[in-house]
């Protein structure tokens, strides 16, 4: 019987052999058509490399890092020589196999040093990436230079600037939160990029519809702004843009429904039915507006997917959010508790989630009656729908404005009638 340290060592070496075999299986399959002896490395070689790394890892635990360093250095020289011979024999400049040999040995060292599960998981990911070579190369051929630039800019906005901003209030009433305001900028810019990609992948009209539908999960107002601006530049997508805006507002109602069910089910009796009916009406109107494939191909050029990245619009939206934040806090202080309805109207101009969460919290604490909470949420919805209607008219144009107005009017009428009937029941 093996003692515990020896048993652990056997498992680590087995993991090293396994990860080498996984990578070797992919490498060997890809080069299976080559003649015997012409392959740089195959299943057996990579399995042995993994096991070699595992032995080095075990030695590292016993005597220090010198064996692993010497082993990897020697393997690097061997891989470089194999790469040179491969270039000379086949004319291929690909260094993938040579790099994979080093990675396999390094992962073997990691397994032998006491991290077998992490090493195996990394090896599986590496094998998947190696197997996806044709797919990844095809994607790279499809990506345009402006799309790559836009993606890199989004990474700067999200991963570089956003984490550096303080998440606390500044200015009057401490209403300006740089972190949350910049999130709005990232949201608008991200919707612009996602809309462009959706249009390229699914076709101009269908892509715009999905932009609105999915954008409404985050902000129906932001989705409306992006689609109205796109429609102003290209009236050929009028039907698709109106369909996307209606779908985005439907998602707003569904998002509110989910918040009420999860956080304050007591409000469901007074608000739930109206929100569901409003969402259903908007979705129905959206599908009616959605153009057929024949209409899409006949009226919309498939070669232009619109702007990839609109930072100026995103910054303007963030500025508007900051102004409304100041106005909301000012109204709350000047008018006190009775200013709740005015606060709902102001907040609803941009977003309904904030005021909805506020009234649900107050209702849950008993500080706000159910009827008052329902009225406050309803006013926020009315203000938000009014803002999106104005955006459609002023930015998208008269034709878009009429289509959105009719859809919104039908949804609001249906929701109001439902709420009235529920209150009388």
TORMARGU-721367 format. One record per residue (C-alpha): residue in three letters; z negated, x, y negated. Coordinates in steps of 0.1 Angstrom, whole numbers, plus 5000, padded with zeros to 4 digits. Layout:
ALAZXY ...
//
This chain:
UNK500050005000 UNK500950124965 UNK498150144939 UNK498649954907 UNK500150244886 UNK502650324913 UNK503549954917 UNK504149934880 UNK506350244881 UNK508450094909 UNK509049784888 UNK510049984858 UNK512550184878 UNK513849864894 UNK514349714859 UNK516150034848 UNK518450014878 UNK519049644872 UNK520049674835 UNK522349954844 UNK524049744870 UNK524449444846 UNK526249664820 UNK528149844848 UNK529349514862 UNK531049424829 UNK532449774824 UNK533649804860 UNK535349464859 UNK537149544826 UNK538549864840 UNK539149744875 UNK542949774873 UNK542850144867 UNK543450384895 UNK540450544914 UNK539250844895 UNK540850754862 UNK537950544850 UNK535350704827 UNK532450504842 UNK532050194864 UNK529449994882 UNK527950284901 UNK527950524872 UNK526150284848 UNK523650184875 UNK522850554880 UNK522650604842 UNK520150324839 UNK518050464868 UNK518350814852 UNK516950674820 UNK514150504839 UNK513150834855 UNK513150994820 UNK510950704807 UNK508450754835 UNK508351124828 UNK507851044791 UNK504750854799 UNK503451154819 UNK504451464799 UNK505651334765 UNK509051274749 UNK510751614757 UNK512351504790 UNK513951194774 UNK515151394744 UNK516751654766 UNK518251404790 UNK519851194761 UNK521151514745 UNK522751624777 UNK524251284783 UNK525651284748 UNK527551604756 UNK528851454788 UNK529951134771 UNK531751324743 UNK533651534769 UNK534551214788 UNK535751054756 UNK537951354748 UNK539551344783 UNK540050964780 UNK541851014747 UNK543951284762 UNK544851094793 UNK545350744780 UNK545750784742 UNK542950534736 UNK540550604707 UNK538050344718 UNK534550494720 UNK532950184735 UNK532350314770 UNK530850644757 UNK528550454734 UNK527650214761 UNK526750504784 UNK524150634758 UNK522850284753 UNK522350224790 UNK520450544794 UNK518350474763 UNK517450124777 UNK516550284810 UNK514150514791 UNK512750204774 UNK512150034808 UNK510650334823 UNK508350374793 UNK506650044799 UNK509049774784 UNK511149654813 UNK511649294801 UNK512749404766 UNK515149654781 UNK516649404804 UNK517049144777 UNK518749394754 UNK521049504783 UNK522149144789 UNK522949094752 UNK524949424752 UNK526849304783 UNK527648974766 UNK528949154734 UNK531049374756 UNK532549074774 UNK533248894741 UNK535649164730 UNK538748944729 UNK536948664712 UNK535348884686 UNK538649054678 UNK540348714675 UNK537748594651 UNK538148914630 UNK541848844628 UNK541148494615 UNK538748604588 UNK540248644553 UNK539048914530 UNK537748664505 UNK535648494533 UNK534148834542 UNK533248894506 UNK531748554503 UNK529648604534 UNK528348934521 UNK527448784488 UNK525548504505 UNK523648774524 UNK522748934491 UNK521548604476 UNK519548504507 UNK518248824523 UNK517949054492 UNK517248844461 UNK515348544476 UNK512548744493 UNK511848934461 UNK511148614440 UNK507548494436 UNK506748154451 UNK504548024423 UNK504947834391 UNK505747984357 UNK506247844322 UNK505047514308 UNK503047314333 UNK503847604358 UNK506847384367 UNK509347674372 UNK509147824406 UNK511748104409 UNK511648104447 UNK512447734450 UNK514947734422 UNK516848014438 UNK516747824471 UNK518747554453 UNK521347824442 UNK521547944478 UNK521947584490 UNK524947504467 UNK526647834474 UNK526047794512 UNK527547444511 UNK530647574493 UNK531147844520 UNK530347604549 UNK532747344534 UNK535547604533 UNK534947714569 UNK534747344581 UNK538047274564 UNK539747574581 UNK538347494615 UNK538747114617 UNK541547044592 UNK541446964555 UNK540346594557 UNK538046614587 UNK536446934574 UNK535546764541 UNK533946474560 UNK531846704581 UNK530846904549 UNK529446584534 UNK527846464566 UNK526046794574 UNK525446874537 UNK523546554533 UNK520946684557 UNK519946934531 UNK520946764498 UNK523246474493 UNK523346544456 UNK524546894462 UNK527146774487 UNK528346524462 UNK528646784435 UNK530647024458 UNK532946754471 UNK533646604436 UNK534546934423 UNK536947004452 UNK538546664447 UNK539146724410 UNK541147034419 UNK543146854447 UNK543546474445 UNK545346484479 UNK541846494495 UNK540646194476 UNK540045974507 UNK538346254526 UNK536146344496 UNK534945984491 UNK534245964528 UNK532246284527 UNK530146174497 UNK529345834513 UNK528446014546 UNK526146254527 UNK524245964511 UNK523945804545 UNK522246114558 UNK519846094528 UNK518745754540 UNK518345874575 UNK516346174563 UNK514045944544 UNK513645734575 UNK512646034595 UNK510046144569 UNK508445804568 UNK508245774606 UNK506746124610 UNK504346134581 UNK503445784570 UNK504345514596 UNK502345254577 UNK505145244552 UNK507745164578 UNK507244794576 UNK508044784539 UNK510745054537 UNK512145124572 UNK514544834576 UNK516044874541 UNK516645244547 UNK518345194581 UNK520544914567 UNK521545134537 UNK522445424560 UNK524445204583 UNK526345044554 UNK527245394540 UNK528345524574 UNK530545224579 UNK532145264544 UNK532545644551 UNK534445584583 UNK536645324566 UNK537545584539 UNK538145864564 UNK541945924566 UNK543745924598 UNK545246244612 UNK548746134603 UNK547646064567 UNK545846394566 UNK548846594577 UNK551146404554 UNK549046424522 UNK546946734525 UNK548247094525 UNK546647274554 UNK547147614539 UNK544547584512 UNK540947544521 UNK539647564486 UNK537247794469 UNK535147994494 UNK532248064471 UNK531347904438 UNK528448094423 UNK528747944388 UNK528347594401 UNK525347704422 UNK523647864392 UNK524247564371 UNK522647344397 UNK519647574398 UNK519347544360 UNK519547164362 UNK516747174388 UNK514547374365 UNK515147144335 UNK514246844356 UNK511147014369 UNK509847064334 UNK510746704324 UNK508946564354 UNK505746754348 UNK505846654311 UNK506246284319 UNK503446294344 UNK501046454318 UNK502046224289 UNK501945894308 UNK499245954334 UNK499045744366 UNK501245464351 UNK503945724347 UNK504545734384 UNK507645504382 UNK509045714354 UNK508346024374 UNK510145864404 UNK513245794383 UNK513246154369 UNK512746314403 UNK515246094419 UNK517946214396 UNK518146534417 UNK516246474450 UNK514346194466 UNK512346404491 UNK509746534466 UNK508746204452 UNK508846034486 UNK506446294500 UNK504146244470 UNK503945864473 UNK503445884510 UNK500546134505 UNK498945904479 UNK499445604500 UNK497845774530 UNK494845864509 UNK494445504497 UNK495245604461 UNK498445404459 UNK499145054473 UNK501945004497 UNK503944794473 UNK503645054445 UNK504745324469 UNK507745124480 UNK508745054444 UNK508445424435 UNK510545534465 UNK513145264457 UNK513445374420 UNK513945734432 UNK516745614454 UNK518345414426 UNK518145714403 UNK519645944429 UNK522545714437 UNK523145664400 UNK523246044395 UNK525746084424 UNK527845804410 UNK528045974376 UNK528846314393 UNK531746144411 UNK533145984379 UNK532646274356 UNK533546564379 UNK535746404406 UNK537646164383 UNK538145794380 UNK539745734414 UNK536945904432 UNK534345734410 UNK535645384419 UNK535645454456 UNK532145594456 UNK530845314433 UNK532045044456 UNK530445214487 UNK527145274469 UNK527044924455 UNK527544774490 UNK524844994505 UNK522344924477 UNK522944554478 UNK522444544516 UNK519344754514 UNK517844544485 UNK518544214504 UNK516944354535 UNK513844464516 UNK513644124499 UNK513843944533 UNK511244174548 UNK508844114519 UNK509143734523 UNK508743744561 
//
